[in-house]
Amino acid sequence: MTDTATHTPRRQGPRRNYARLAADESREDYSLRYAPHSFRRWSPGAVAGTALGGIAYLADFAIGASIVFAYGFTSGIAAILAAAVVIFLTGIPIARACARHGLDMDLVTRGAGFGYFGSTLTSLIYASFTFIFFALEGSIMAQALHQATGLPVELGYLVTTLVVIPFVFRGMGALARLQAWTQPVWILGLVLPFLVLAFEAPGSWAEFAHFGGTEGAGSGFSWIGFGFGTGIALSLIAQIGEQADYLRFMPARTEKNARTRRLAVLAAGPGWVVIGAAKQIGGAFLAFVALEAVGKTHALEPIAPQIEALRPWLGAFALPAAAVFVIVSQIKINVTNAYSGSLSWSNFFSRITHRHPGRVWYIFLNLAIALTLMELDMFAVLGKLLGFYSNVGIAWIAAVAADLVINKRLGLSPPYIEFKRAYLYAVNPAGFGAMAIASVLSILAFFGLFGRYAEAFSTFIAAGVALLLCPLIAWATKGKYYLARPNPVNGPDADVPDVTATHECTVCETAYELPDIADCPVQSGPICSLCCSLDATCGDVCRKGSGGGAVVLPMPSVRRI
């Protein structure tokens, strides 16, 4: 069952009725639209805690270990820290924008230089991030199940896929409870191995600092190793999108919560990478300590180093304790991967098909792709896969950050984020063009077309080109392609004393807050952003000027949704 729409002069009831699951916001979580203030019922601390619960993943351990094993201690640690700085700086404006405007990464991308259809490609980039990392995390969990119970890893892949469905199906409320309940177990499991090693092998850190890797890189600094290692670590840059999927539920800023909210946005937004970088370094250390006992292959699988670290204190209980920690960690992150993937696929298919059966159906699409990747043993090609992916991911994130930080401050783009189809061009060359050019150049460099150093620093090429081109293209086009027409409902020139006031959509006859409403000349009244997106018959006359202009809307209602 999908949404249906008919257009008749006289009607009984709404013109569009959404499928039951699509209409149930306790599950749908405003997946394709602005998150209204009436739905943002969680405290800043609760939102931040839920967002940070999603970074419990152990792929950080494997990523850090693979970097240091390949390029040695000095180059590897420098790469991890450099990537963390880039991710933190680009994440700050994105986190603030998502929390302030109640928008996910896709909707922010639309209004931050990409245009309505221009952001469609980024939905695919983001969706690929979620299923790639779901597959990586699921592989780690399957390894733990195999170690603890003897379950074949092929069946373990299936178990790791199915276990997240009940939580993701229920949406933000269920995810918040899951993250809160499992946090104590995760913190204990994270800290305990390092505590054991601090007492049982106090000299291991000094030995680790002289580790030259397993590929003969040496413990000294190498620019080539630093560049390649940074590229692998920067594959995590799109994680800010998953943080944004929670940050959009951050309550509005008030005098009472201003300080708490600011800290919560910083911690749950770019702050995730501080913990992430520490986990990468810690994972590399644990793998180094376990290397002699378990060998290179198993040292890169987080479960084996956990067992070896815990063995001096827990003995035979080291295996079940490590397995519980790994399983809890992977469930915490994979519910986020599955949830964010469902949002991204929803955004993509709603624009392509003009149908929206509900976010929950896309959970199964995302999980099916992830399961296929797991069965193909993608864990074995972790480094190459992430190095390639990071070129596109960083070009996208850098272009969005450039618009938010540079273009808006210089007046090259509107001072607010417009995400509704009714006011946007299909493609904005400022952000989309910058991302496309930066991606092509960096991928060519990644495949060695411009020499060895360019290959190693391909991700820096992606970031630098995107940061440079986004404001240059916006300046060259005089910001023309940001807005197809002014927004008289809640644009910067509109008199909006209360953004929580509502209009009733003339199509689905549901009340929505003003930021989610557009004036529609075809419907001769207000239309919500989702009904506007799904309309396949209007011909975009409001943007093309062919018989459509601004519509004078009635006074909004102050009642809540």
C-alpha positions as CSV (number, residue, x, y, z in Angstrom):
1,M,0.0,0.0,0.0
2,T,1.3,3.4,-1.0
3,D,0.1,7.0,-0.8
4,T,-2.5,7.8,-3.4
5,A,-3.5,11.2,-4.8
6,T,-6.4,12.3,-7.0
7,H,-7.2,15.8,-8.1
8,T,-10.8,16.7,-8.3
9,P,-12.6,20.1,-8.1
10,R,-14.9,18.9,-5.3
11,R,-13.9,16.2,-2.9
12,Q,-15.0,14.3,0.2
13,G,-12.0,14.0,2.5
14,P,-8.3,14.6,1.8
15,R,-6.9,14.3,-1.7
16,R,-4.0,12.2,-0.5
17,N,-4.2,9.4,2.1
18,Y,-0.9,8.1,3.3
19,A,-0.3,4.4,3.9
20,R,-0.8,3.4,7.6
21,L,2.9,3.1,8.3
22,A,3.8,6.3,6.5
23,A,1.1,8.2,8.5
24,D,2.3,6.8,11.9
25,E,4.9,9.3,13.1
26,S,5.8,7.2,16.1
27,R,7.5,5.0,13.5
28,E,8.0,7.4,10.6
29,D,9.8,10.0,12.7
30,Y,9.2,12.7,10.0
31,S,11.6,10.9,7.8
32,L,11.1,13.1,4.7
33,R,10.4,16.4,6.3
34,Y,11.1,19.0,9.0
35,A,11.0,17.7,12.5
36,P,8.3,20.0,14.2
37,H,8.8,21.5,17.6
38,S,5.8,19.6,18.9
39,F,7.7,16.3,18.2
40,R,11.0,17.4,19.8
41,R,10.0,16.2,23.2
42,W,13.4,14.9,24.4
43,S,15.9,16.9,26.5
44,P,19.2,18.0,24.9
45,G,21.0,15.4,27.1
46,A,18.7,12.6,26.0
47,V,19.2,13.5,22.3
48,A,22.9,13.7,22.7
49,G,23.0,10.4,24.6
50,T,21.1,8.6,21.9
51,A,23.3,10.1,19.2
52,L,26.5,9.2,21.0
53,G,25.2,5.7,21.7
54,G,25.3,5.1,18.0
55,I,29.1,5.5,17.9
56,A,29.7,2.3,20.0
57,Y,30.8,0.5,16.9
58,L,34.0,-1.5,16.8
59,A,34.9,-0.8,13.1
60,D,36.9,2.0,14.6
61,F,39.1,-0.6,16.3
62,A,39.5,-2.5,13.0
63,I,40.2,0.8,11.0
64,G,42.8,2.0,13.5
65,A,44.5,-1.4,13.6
66,S,44.6,-1.6,9.8
67,I,46.1,1.9,9.4
68,V,48.8,1.3,12.0
69,F,49.6,-2.2,10.8
70,A,50.0,-0.9,7.2
71,Y,51.9,2.4,7.9
72,G,53.5,2.0,11.3
73,F,52.9,3.8,14.6
74,T,54.0,7.4,13.8
75,S,52.4,7.8,10.4
76,G,49.3,5.8,11.4
77,I,48.6,7.9,14.6
78,A,49.3,11.1,12.7
79,A,46.8,10.1,10.0
80,I,44.1,9.2,12.6
81,L,44.5,12.6,14.4
82,A,44.6,14.6,11.1
83,A,41.4,12.9,9.9
84,A,39.8,13.6,13.3
85,V,40.6,17.4,13.0
86,V,39.1,17.5,9.5
87,I,35.9,15.6,10.5
88,F,35.5,17.8,13.6
89,L,35.8,21.1,11.8
90,T,33.4,20.1,9.0
91,G,31.0,18.6,11.4
92,I,30.5,21.8,13.5
93,P,28.4,23.8,11.1
94,I,26.4,20.8,9.9
95,A,25.5,19.8,13.4
96,R,24.4,23.3,14.3
97,A,22.3,23.6,11.2
98,C,20.5,20.3,11.7
99,A,19.8,21.0,15.4
100,R,18.7,24.6,14.7
101,H,16.4,23.9,11.8
102,G,15.2,20.4,12.7
103,L,16.5,18.9,9.4
104,D,18.4,15.7,8.5
105,M,21.5,15.6,6.4
106,D,19.6,15.2,3.1
107,L,17.3,18.2,3.7
108,V,20.3,20.4,4.8
109,T,22.2,19.3,1.7
110,R,19.3,20.4,-0.5
111,G,19.4,23.9,0.8
112,A,23.1,24.2,1.2
113,G,24.1,24.4,-2.4
114,F,22.8,21.2,-4.0
115,G,19.2,21.9,-5.1
116,Y,16.2,19.6,-4.9
117,F,17.4,16.8,-7.3
118,G,21.0,17.6,-6.8
119,S,20.9,16.2,-3.3
120,T,19.4,12.9,-4.7
121,L,22.9,11.7,-5.5
122,T,24.0,12.5,-1.9
123,S,21.1,10.4,-0.6
124,L,22.7,7.4,-2.5
125,I,26.2,8.3,-1.1
126,Y,24.7,8.4,2.4
127,A,22.7,5.2,1.9
128,S,25.9,3.5,0.8
129,F,27.7,4.7,3.9
130,T,25.0,3.1,6.1
131,F,24.9,-0.3,4.4
132,I,28.7,-0.5,4.0
133,F,29.2,0.2,7.7
134,F,26.3,-2.0,8.7
135,A,28.1,-4.8,6.8
136,L,31.4,-4.1,8.5
137,E,29.8,-4.0,12.0
138,G,27.7,-7.0,11.2
139,S,30.9,-8.9,10.2
140,I,32.5,-8.1,13.5
141,M,29.4,-9.3,15.4
142,A,29.3,-12.5,13.4
143,Q,33.0,-13.1,14.3
144,A,32.1,-12.7,18.0
145,L,29.2,-15.1,17.7
146,H,31.4,-17.6,16.0
147,Q,34.0,-17.4,18.7
148,A,31.6,-17.6,21.5
149,T,29.1,-20.2,20.3
150,G,30.6,-21.8,17.2
151,L,27.8,-20.4,15.0
152,P,29.0,-20.4,11.4
153,V,29.7,-16.8,10.3
154,E,27.3,-17.1,7.4
155,L,24.5,-17.7,9.8
156,G,25.9,-15.0,12.1
157,Y,25.5,-12.5,9.3
158,L,21.8,-13.3,9.2
159,V,21.4,-13.1,12.9
160,T,23.1,-9.7,13.1
161,T,20.8,-8.5,10.4
162,L,17.5,-9.7,11.9
163,V,18.2,-8.6,15.5
164,V,18.0,-4.9,14.7
165,I,14.7,-4.9,12.9
166,P,12.3,-4.6,16.0
167,F,14.2,-1.6,17.3
168,V,14.5,0.2,14.0
169,F,10.9,-0.5,13.1
170,R,9.8,1.4,16.2
171,G,11.8,4.6,15.5
172,M,13.4,7.2,17.7
173,G,11.6,6.3,21.0
174,A,12.8,2.7,20.9
175,L,16.3,3.7,19.8
176,A,16.6,6.1,22.7
177,R,15.7,3.5,25.2
178,L,18.0,0.9,23.7
179,Q,21.0,3.2,23.7
180,A,20.3,4.3,27.4
181,W,19.9,0.7,28.6
182,T,23.0,-0.7,27.0
183,Q,25.3,2.3,27.7
184,P,26.7,1.0,31.1
185,V,27.6,-2.4,29.6
186,W,29.3,-0.8,26.7
187,I,31.3,1.7,28.9
188,L,32.5,-1.2,31.1
189,G,33.5,-3.4,28.2
190,L,35.3,-0.5,26.5
191,V,37.4,0.5,29.5
192,L,38.2,-2.9,31.1
193,P,40.7,-4.2,28.5
194,F,42.8,-1.1,28.8
195,L,42.6,-1.2,32.6
196,V,43.9,-4.8,32.6
197,L,46.8,-4.0,30.3
198,A,47.7,-1.0,32.4
199,F,48.3,-3.3,35.3
200,E,49.5,-6.5,33.6
201,A,51.6,-5.0,30.7
202,P,52.5,-1.5,31.7
203,G,55.4,-1.4,29.2
204,S,53.3,-2.3,26.2
205,W,52.5,1.4,25.3
206,A,56.2,2.2,25.0
207,E,56.7,-0.9,22.7
208,F,53.7,0.2,20.7
209,A,55.3,3.6,20.1
210,H,58.1,1.9,18.2
211,F,55.9,-0.4,16.2
212,G,56.8,-0.4,12.5
213,G,53.7,-2.1,11.2
214,T,53.4,-5.5,9.6
215,E,54.1,-4.4,6.0
216,G,57.6,-3.1,6.6
217,A,56.6,0.6,6.8
218,G,58.8,1.3,9.8
219,S,58.0,3.3,12.9
220,G,59.2,6.7,11.5
221,F,57.0,9.2,9.7
222,S,56.2,8.8,6.0
223,W,54.2,11.3,4.0
224,I,52.9,8.5,1.8
225,G,51.8,6.4,4.7
226,F,50.2,9.5,6.4
227,G,48.2,10.3,3.2
228,F,46.9,6.8,2.7
229,G,46.1,6.4,6.4
230,T,44.2,9.7,6.5
231,G,42.2,8.6,3.5
232,I,41.1,5.5,5.3
233,A,40.2,7.3,8.5
234,L,38.3,10.0,6.5
235,S,35.9,7.4,5.3
236,L,34.1,8.0,8.5
237,I,33.3,11.6,7.6
238,A,29.8,10.8,6.6
239,Q,29.1,9.7,10.2
240,I,27.9,13.3,10.8
241,G,24.8,12.3,8.8
242,E,23.9,9.6,11.3
243,Q,24.5,12.1,14.1
244,A,22.2,14.6,12.3
245,D,19.4,12.0,12.2
246,Y,19.2,12.4,16.0
247,L,20.3,16.0,16.3
248,R,17.2,17.1,14.3
249,F,15.2,16.2,17.4
250,M,17.1,18.7,19.6
251,P,14.6,21.0,21.4
252,A,14.6,24.7,20.5
253,R,17.1,26.9,22.3
254,T,15.8,28.8,25.3
255,E,17.5,30.8,28.0
256,K,17.2,27.9,30.4
257,N,18.7,25.2,28.2
258,A,21.1,27.4,26.1
259,R,24.4,26.1,27.7
260,T,23.3,22.5,27.9
261,R,22.0,22.5,24.4
262,R,25.1,24.1,23.0
263,L,27.3,21.5,24.7
264,A,24.9,18.6,23.6
265,V,25.1,19.7,19.9
266,L,28.8,20.0,20.0
267,A,29.3,16.6,21.8
268,A,26.7,14.7,19.8
269,G,27.7,16.3,16.5
270,P,31.4,16.7,15.7
271,G,32.3,15.5,19.2
272,W,31.7,11.9,18.2
273,V,35.1,11.9,16.4
274,V,37.0,12.6,19.6
275,I,35.7,9.3,21.0
276,G,36.1,7.8,17.5
277,A,39.8,8.7,17.2
278,A,40.5,7.5,20.7
279,K,38.9,4.2,19.8
280,Q,41.0,3.9,16.6
281,I,44.2,4.4,18.5
282,G,43.0,2.1,21.3
283,G,42.0,-0.6,18.8
284,A,45.4,-0.4,17.1
285,F,47.0,-0.8,20.5
286,L,45.0,-3.8,21.5
287,A,45.7,-5.4,18.1
288,F,49.4,-4.8,18.5
289,V,49.4,-6.5,22.0
290,A,47.5,-9.5,20.6
291,L,49.5,-9.7,17.4
292,E,52.0,-12.3,18.5
293,A,49.3,-14.5,20.1
294,V,46.6,-14.5,17.4
295,G,48.4,-13.5,14.2
296,K,47.8,-10.6,11.9
297,T,44.5,-11.7,10.4
298,H,42.7,-12.3,13.8
299,A,44.4,-9.2,15.4
300,L,42.4,-7.1,12.9
301,E,39.2,-8.7,14.2
302,P,38.2,-6.8,17.4
303,I,37.0,-9.9,19.2
304,A,40.4,-11.6,19.4
305,P,42.3,-8.6,20.9
306,Q,39.5,-8.1,23.4
307,I,39.9,-11.7,24.6
308,E,43.6,-11.6,24.8
309,A,43.5,-8.3,26.9
310,L,40.9,-9.7,29.3
311,R,42.5,-13.1,29.8
312,P,44.9,-12.2,32.6
313,W,42.0,-11.2,34.9
314,L,39.0,-13.2,33.6
315,G,40.7,-16.4,32.5
316,A,38.0,-18.7,30.9
317,F,35.4,-15.9,31.2
318,A,37.4,-13.6,28.9
319,L,35.7,-15.1,25.8
320,P,32.0,-14.6,26.9
321,A,32.8,-11.2,28.4
322,A,34.4,-10.0,25.2
323,A,31.6,-11.5,23.1
324,V,28.9,-9.7,25.2
325,F,30.8,-6.4,24.7
326,V,31.2,-6.9,20.9
327,I,27.5,-7.9,20.5
328,V,26.2,-5.0,22.5
329,S,28.4,-2.6,20.7
330,Q,27.4,-3.8,17.2
331,I,23.7,-3.8,18.0
332,K,24.0,-0.2,19.3
333,I,25.6,1.0,16.0
334,N,23.7,-1.2,13.6
335,V,20.3,0.0,14.7
336,T,21.6,3.5,13.8
337,N,22.9,2.3,10.5
338,A,19.6,0.6,9.6
339,Y,17.6,3.6,10.8
340,S,19.6,6.2,8.9
341,G,19.6,4.0,5.8
342,S,15.8,3.9,5.9
343,L,15.7,7.7,6.0
344,S,18.1,8.0,3.1
345,W,16.4,5.5,0.8
346,S,13.1,7.2,1.6
347,N,14.4,10.5,0.5
348,F,15.8,9.0,-2.7
349,F,12.8,7.0,-3.8
350,S,10.2,9.7,-2.9
351,R,11.9,12.0,-5.4
352,I,12.3,9.4,-8.1
353,T,9.0,7.6,-7.9
354,H,6.7,10.2,-6.2
355,R,5.6,7.5,-3.8
356,H,6.1,7.1,-0.1
357,P,4.9,3.8,1.4
358,G,6.7,4.6,4.7
359,R,10.2,4.7,6.1
360,V,10.0,1.2,7.6
361,W,9.8,-0.6,4.2
362,Y,13.3,0.7,3.3
363,I,14.8,-0.9,6.4
364,F,14.5,-4.2,4.5
365,L,16.2,-2.8,1.4
366,N,19.1,-1.5,3.4
367,L,19.5,-4.7,5.4
368,A,19.3,-6.9,2.3
369,I,22.2,-5.0,0.6
370,A,24.2,-5.1,3.8
371,L,23.6,-8.8,4.2
372,T,24.8,-9.4,0.6
373,L,28.0,-7.5,1.3
374,M,28.6,-9.5,4.4
375,E,28.2,-12.8,2.6
376,L,30.7,-11.5,0.0
377,D,33.2,-11.1,2.9
378,M,33.8,-7.4,2.3
379,F,35.7,-7.2,5.7
380,A,38.7,-8.7,3.8
381,V,39.0,-5.5,1.6
382,L,38.3,-3.0,4.3
383,G,41.2,-0.6,3.6
384,K,40.7,-0.3,-0.1
385,L,37.0,0.0,0.1
386,L,37.1,2.8,2.7
387,G,39.9,4.6,1.0
388,F,37.9,4.8,-2.2
389,Y,34.6,5.7,-0.5
390,S,36.2,8.6,1.4
391,N,36.9,10.5,-1.7
392,V,33.2,11.0,-2.5
393,G,32.1,11.3,1.1
394,I,34.5,14.1,1.9
395,A,33.8,16.0,-1.3
396,W,30.1,16.0,-0.3
397,I,30.6,17.0,3.3
398,A,33.2,19.6,2.5
399,A,30.9,21.3,-0.1
400,V,28.0,21.4,2.4
401,A,30.3,22.8,5.1
402,A,31.7,25.4,2.7
403,D,28.2,26.7,2.0
404,L,27.2,26.9,5.6
405,V,30.4,28.6,6.8
406,I,31.6,30.6,3.8
407,N,28.7,31.2,1.4
408,K,26.1,32.2,4.0
409,R,28.5,34.5,5.8
410,L,29.5,36.2,2.6
411,G,25.9,36.6,1.4
412,L,26.5,34.2,-1.5
413,S,23.6,32.0,-0.4
414,P,20.4,32.7,1.5
415,P,20.8,33.2,5.3
416,Y,18.4,30.2,6.0
417,I,18.2,26.6,4.7
418,E,15.4,26.2,2.2
419,F,14.6,22.5,1.7
420,K,11.1,22.5,0.0
421,R,10.7,21.6,-3.6
422,A,8.4,24.6,-4.2
423,Y,11.3,27.1,-3.8
424,L,14.3,25.2,-5.1
425,Y,16.0,24.7,-8.5
426,A,16.4,21.1,-9.5
427,V,20.2,21.4,-9.4
428,N,22.4,24.1,-7.8
429,P,25.9,24.1,-9.4
430,A,27.5,25.7,-6.3
431,G,27.4,22.6,-4.1
432,F,26.6,19.8,-6.5
433,G,29.1,21.0,-9.1
434,A,31.8,21.4,-6.5
435,M,31.2,17.9,-5.2
436,A,31.1,16.4,-8.6
437,I,34.3,18.0,-9.8
438,A,36.1,17.3,-6.5
439,S,35.0,13.6,-6.5
440,V,36.1,13.0,-10.1
441,L,39.5,14.6,-9.6
442,S,40.1,12.8,-6.3
443,I,39.0,9.4,-7.6
444,L,41.4,9.8,-10.6
445,A,44.1,10.7,-8.2
446,F,43.2,7.7,-6.0
447,F,43.7,5.4,-9.0
448,G,47.2,6.8,-9.5
449,L,46.6,9.0,-12.6
450,F,48.5,12.0,-11.1
451,G,51.3,10.1,-9.4
452,R,52.0,8.4,-6.1
453,Y,51.7,11.5,-3.8
454,A,48.4,12.6,-5.4
455,E,47.2,9.0,-4.9
456,A,48.1,9.1,-1.2
457,F,46.5,12.5,-0.7
458,S,43.4,12.0,-2.9
459,T,41.1,12.8,0.0
460,F,42.9,16.1,0.6
461,I,42.3,16.9,-3.1
462,A,38.6,16.1,-2.6
463,A,38.3,18.4,0.4
464,G,40.4,21.2,-1.0
465,V,38.7,21.4,-4.4
466,A,35.2,21.2,-2.8
467,L,36.0,23.9,-0.3
468,L,37.4,26.2,-3.0
469,L,34.8,25.6,-5.8
470,C,31.6,25.9,-3.7
471,P,32.0,29.6,-2.9
472,L,33.7,30.3,-6.3
473,I,30.7,28.8,-8.2
474,A,28.2,30.6,-6.0
475,W,30.1,33.9,-6.6
476,A,30.2,33.3,-10.4
477,T,26.5,32.5,-10.6
478,K,25.7,35.3,-8.1
479,G,23.8,32.8,-6.0
480,K,21.1,32.5,-8.6
481,Y,20.5,28.8,-8.2
482,Y,19.7,28.7,-4.5
483,L,16.1,29.9,-4.7
484,A,13.8,29.6,-7.6
485,R,11.4,32.0,-6.0
486,P,11.1,33.8,-2.6
487,N,9.4,31.9,0.3
488,P,6.6,34.1,1.6
489,V,5.6,31.6,4.3
490,N,8.7,31.5,6.5
491,G,11.5,32.9,4.4
492,P,13.8,35.7,5.8
493,D,11.4,38.4,4.5
494,A,8.3,36.9,6.0
495,D,6.8,38.1,9.2
496,V,6.7,34.9,11.3
497,P,6.1,35.7,15.0
498,D,5.7,32.0,15.9
499,V,7.2,29.2,13.7
500,T,5.3,26.6,15.7
501,A,2.0,28.0,14.2
502,T,0.4,25.7,11.7
503,H,-1.3,25.6,8.3
504,E,-3.5,22.7,7.2
505,C,-2.2,21.1,4.0
506,T,-4.8,21.4,1.3
507,V,-3.9,17.9,0.0
508,C,-3.6,15.6,3.0
509,E,-5.6,17.9,5.3
510,T,-3.1,17.6,8.2
511,A,-1.7,20.6,10.1
512,Y,2.0,21.3,9.8
513,E,4.2,23.9,11.4
514,L,5.2,26.9,9.1
515,P,8.7,25.7,8.2
516,D,7.1,22.6,6.6
517,I,4.6,24.5,4.5
518,A,4.7,26.1,1.0
519,D,2.3,28.2,-0.9
520,C,1.0,26.2,-3.9
521,P,-0.6,27.9,-6.9
522,V,-1.9,24.6,-8.2
523,Q,-3.7,23.8,-5.0
524,S,-4.5,27.5,-4.4
525,G,-3.4,27.2,-0.8
526,P,-0.9,25.7,1.6
527,I,0.8,22.4,0.9
528,C,3.1,20.4,3.2
529,S,6.6,19.6,2.0
530,L,5.9,15.9,1.5
531,C,2.8,16.3,-0.5
532,C,4.7,18.8,-2.6
533,S,7.5,16.3,-3.2
534,L,5.1,13.5,-4.2
535,D,3.1,15.6,-6.7
536,A,4.0,14.3,-10.2
537,T,1.4,16.3,-12.1
538,C,1.9,19.9,-11.1
539,G,4.6,20.6,-13.7
540,D,6.5,22.8,-11.2
541,V,4.6,25.8,-12.3
542,C,5.3,27.6,-9.0
543,R,9.1,27.6,-9.9
544,K,8.8,28.1,-13.6
545,G,6.5,31.1,-13.6
546,S,4.0,29.5,-16.1
547,G,0.7,30.5,-14.5
548,G,1.8,30.3,-10.9
549,G,2.9,32.9,-8.5
550,A,2.8,33.5,-4.8
551,V,-0.4,32.5,-3.1
552,V,-1.8,34.6,-0.2
553,L,-2.4,32.1,2.6
554,P,-4.8,32.5,5.5
555,M,-3.5,33.4,8.9
556,P,-1.8,30.3,10.5
557,S,-3.3,28.6,13.5
558,V,-1.5,28.7,16.8
559,R,-2.7,25.2,17.7
560,R,-0.2,22.4,17.9
561,I,-0.1,19.4,15.6
